[in-house]
Amino acid sequence: MVQVAAVSGAHVTASVRRPELHARVKALAPDGRADVVTPDQEAAHAPYDVIVELVGGRTA
């Protein structure tokens, strides 16, 4: 979704719980044009027009 939104011209803010993954998520956007934040930082980047929640992998 980061890639689709970025190439569509959207300003992308990705909320990623694990800070060690932030660089990998940011690299998905062309030229790294995405803000990657932790969930506690989401409000500072609001308002949002579209929110996509993707959940995968183990949650335990």
N, C-alpha and C positions, 0 to 999 in steps of 0.2 A: 504494500500500500504506500510505503514511503516513495518508492520509485514512480508509481502511477500518479500520485498527487504532485510530486515535484515536476515531472515532465508535462503535467497539465497546467502548470503555472501557479499552483497553490503555494501558499506559505505553509511549510510543514513543521509541526511541533510533534515530536514523538516522545511519549512517556515510557521510559524503560526503567524498571525497578533496579536492575543491577548496573551500577556505574561502570563496571569493567566491560560492558557491552556497548556503551555509548558510542565509542569511536566506530565500531562495526556498523551500527545503525546509521550514523551520520554519513558514512561512506556509501551507503545505498543511494543517496540523493546525488544527482549530477552536481559536480563541483562542491559537494559537501554542503549544499544549501538546505540544511534542515537544523532546527534547534532540537536537541535531545536533552530531556530533563528527567528528573526523578518524579514520582507521583506527588510528592509534597511540594514541588515547584510548579505544578500545572496551573494553579490559579493565577500566578504572576504572568502567564503568557496568554490568558483569556482576553477576549471572548473567542470562541471557536464557532465556525460555521458548520463543520462536519466532524463527527467523532466516529472513529472505527476502532472497535475493541477486538483484538485478536488474542486468543488464548490458546496456548499449545504446550505440549510437553508435560512433564511431571509438575504437580503443584504442591507436593508434600515436602 
